Amino acid sequence: MKGIIKAIMIGCKCSEKEAKEYYRSEVDYLRELASLNDLRYGDFEAACSNLGIDYDYAMDFINAVGV
């Protein structure tokens, strides 16, 4: 998880604390979509885009959501 947090810090130009909050917020949103059976791969890419990080980090979100 440290790698994605560092990437978010760079992408969002924010502190580590803010990056963790942004990450948790995106994960919570993705989990909500999953609970509604409305989660698509593009949602993981959108989370990356929202945080200013490369799409390569989509797998980190997939693992965090547990799908």
C-alpha positions as CSV (number, residue, x, y, z in Angstrom):
1,M,0.0,0.0,0.0
2,K,2.9,2.4,0.6
3,G,3.6,2.6,-3.2
4,I,0.1,3.8,-4.0
5,I,0.1,6.3,-1.2
6,K,3.4,7.8,-2.4
7,A,2.0,7.9,-5.9
8,I,-1.1,9.7,-4.7
9,M,1.0,12.2,-2.7
10,I,2.8,13.0,-5.9
11,G,-0.3,13.0,-8.1
12,C,-2.4,15.1,-5.8
13,K,0.5,17.1,-4.3
14,C,-0.7,16.4,-0.8
15,S,0.5,15.0,2.5
16,E,0.6,11.4,3.4
17,K,-2.4,11.8,5.7
18,E,-4.5,13.4,2.9
19,A,-3.3,10.7,0.4
20,K,-4.5,8.0,2.8
21,E,-7.9,9.7,3.2
22,Y,-8.2,10.1,-0.6
23,Y,-7.3,6.4,-1.1
24,R,-9.8,5.2,1.6
25,S,-12.5,7.4,0.0
26,E,-12.0,5.8,-3.4
27,V,-11.9,2.3,-1.9
28,D,-15.2,3.0,0.0
29,Y,-16.8,4.2,-3.2
30,L,-15.7,1.2,-5.2
31,R,-16.9,-1.1,-2.4
32,E,-20.3,0.7,-2.6
33,L,-20.4,0.0,-6.3
34,A,-19.5,-3.6,-5.8
35,S,-22.3,-4.0,-3.2
36,L,-24.8,-2.6,-5.8
37,N,-23.4,-5.1,-8.4
38,D,-22.5,-2.1,-10.5
39,L,-18.7,-2.3,-10.4
40,R,-16.8,-2.3,-13.7
41,Y,-13.0,-2.2,-14.5
42,G,-13.4,1.3,-15.7
43,D,-14.3,2.3,-12.2
44,F,-10.9,1.3,-11.0
45,E,-9.3,3.3,-13.8
46,A,-11.5,6.3,-12.8
47,A,-10.2,6.0,-9.2
48,C,-6.7,6.2,-10.5
49,S,-7.5,9.2,-12.7
50,N,-9.3,10.9,-9.8
51,L,-6.1,10.6,-7.8
52,G,-3.7,11.6,-10.6
53,I,-2.0,8.2,-10.6
54,D,-1.2,5.8,-13.4
55,Y,-3.7,3.1,-14.4
56,D,-1.2,0.5,-13.3
57,Y,-2.4,1.1,-9.8
58,A,-5.9,-0.3,-10.7
59,M,-4.8,-3.7,-9.4
60,D,-4.2,-2.1,-5.9
61,F,-7.8,-1.0,-5.9
62,I,-9.0,-4.4,-7.1
63,N,-7.1,-6.1,-4.3
64,A,-8.4,-3.5,-1.7
65,V,-12.0,-4.1,-2.8
66,G,-11.6,-7.8,-2.8
67,V,-13.1,-8.6,-6.2
